[in-house]
Amino acid sequence: MSRTKKEVMDSICLNLGIAQWETSTGSTEPKGFLIAVADSLGIPYEPRESKPALAKRVIESGGEIWLPTHESEGATVTRSGLEAMERSVRKLLGL
């Protein structure tokens, strides 16, 4: 059975040792979560970047490829995008 976006986010937070974040309406990931992940990994970003742009930085920093399916309308990151982030986080942490 596939995991929810919240479950993927929780896994990322657990791997990084940071506080877990709640999703908002429609399982939308908060921008603060993406910033916390980038900060934890020392990945530079511009504060005004969109959520997909922040996720792309994390994904590509870990050697994963950003795909169009990693974002959806409304400037949100899809579950597959969060899963790519999770793989990148694990690679960057040597897990």
C-alpha positions as CSV (number, residue, x, y, z in Angstrom):
1,M,0.0,0.0,0.0
2,S,1.4,3.4,-0.9
3,R,2.2,5.9,1.8
4,T,0.5,9.3,2.2
5,K,2.4,12.6,1.7
6,K,2.4,13.0,5.5
7,E,4.0,9.6,6.0
8,V,6.8,10.5,3.6
9,M,7.3,13.8,5.2
10,D,7.5,12.2,8.6
11,S,10.1,9.7,7.3
12,I,12.2,12.6,6.0
13,C,12.0,14.4,9.3
14,L,12.9,11.3,11.2
15,N,16.0,10.7,9.0
16,L,17.0,14.3,9.6
17,G,16.2,14.4,13.3
18,I,13.9,17.5,12.9
19,A,10.4,18.1,14.1
20,Q,7.6,16.7,12.1
21,W,5.3,19.0,10.1
22,E,1.6,18.8,9.5
23,T,0.1,19.0,6.0
24,S,-2.5,21.6,5.3
25,T,-5.7,21.5,3.3
26,G,-5.5,18.8,0.6
27,S,-2.4,17.2,2.0
28,T,-0.3,20.2,1.0
29,E,3.2,20.3,2.3
30,P,4.1,23.6,4.0
31,K,7.0,25.6,2.6
32,G,8.5,25.7,6.1
33,F,9.0,21.9,5.8
34,L,11.0,22.3,2.6
35,I,13.1,25.1,4.1
36,A,13.8,23.0,7.2
37,V,14.9,20.1,5.0
38,A,17.2,22.3,2.9
39,D,18.6,24.0,6.0
40,S,19.3,20.6,7.7
41,L,21.3,19.5,4.7
42,G,23.1,22.8,4.1
43,I,21.5,23.2,0.7
44,P,21.4,26.9,-0.3
45,Y,18.2,28.4,-1.6
46,E,16.5,31.8,-2.2
47,P,13.8,32.5,0.4
48,R,11.3,33.5,-2.3
49,E,11.7,30.3,-4.3
50,S,8.5,28.3,-4.9
51,K,7.9,25.0,-3.1
52,P,8.7,22.9,-6.2
53,A,12.0,24.9,-6.7
54,L,13.0,24.1,-3.1
55,A,12.1,20.4,-3.5
56,K,14.1,20.3,-6.8
57,R,17.2,21.6,-5.1
58,V,17.0,18.9,-2.5
59,I,16.2,16.2,-5.1
60,E,19.1,17.1,-7.4
61,S,21.5,17.6,-4.5
62,G,21.1,13.9,-3.7
63,G,21.6,12.8,-7.3
64,E,18.0,12.2,-8.1
65,I,16.3,13.6,-11.2
66,W,13.6,16.2,-11.0
67,L,10.6,15.1,-13.1
68,P,7.5,17.1,-14.2
69,T,5.4,14.6,-12.1
70,H,7.1,15.9,-8.9
71,E,4.9,19.0,-8.9
72,S,1.3,19.7,-9.5
73,E,-0.8,22.7,-10.2
74,G,-1.0,25.2,-7.4
75,A,2.8,25.1,-6.8
76,T,2.7,21.9,-4.6
77,V,5.0,18.9,-4.5
78,T,3.5,15.6,-5.3
79,R,3.9,12.4,-3.3
80,S,6.3,11.1,-5.9
81,G,8.3,14.4,-5.5
82,L,8.4,13.9,-1.7
83,E,9.5,10.3,-2.3
84,A,12.3,11.5,-4.5
85,M,13.3,14.0,-1.8
86,E,13.3,11.1,0.7
87,R,15.7,9.1,-1.5
88,S,18.0,12.2,-1.8
89,V,18.0,12.8,1.9
90,R,18.9,9.2,2.6
91,K,21.7,9.4,0.0
92,L,23.0,12.7,1.4
93,L,23.0,11.2,4.9
94,G,24.7,8.0,3.8
95,L,21.7,5.9,4.9
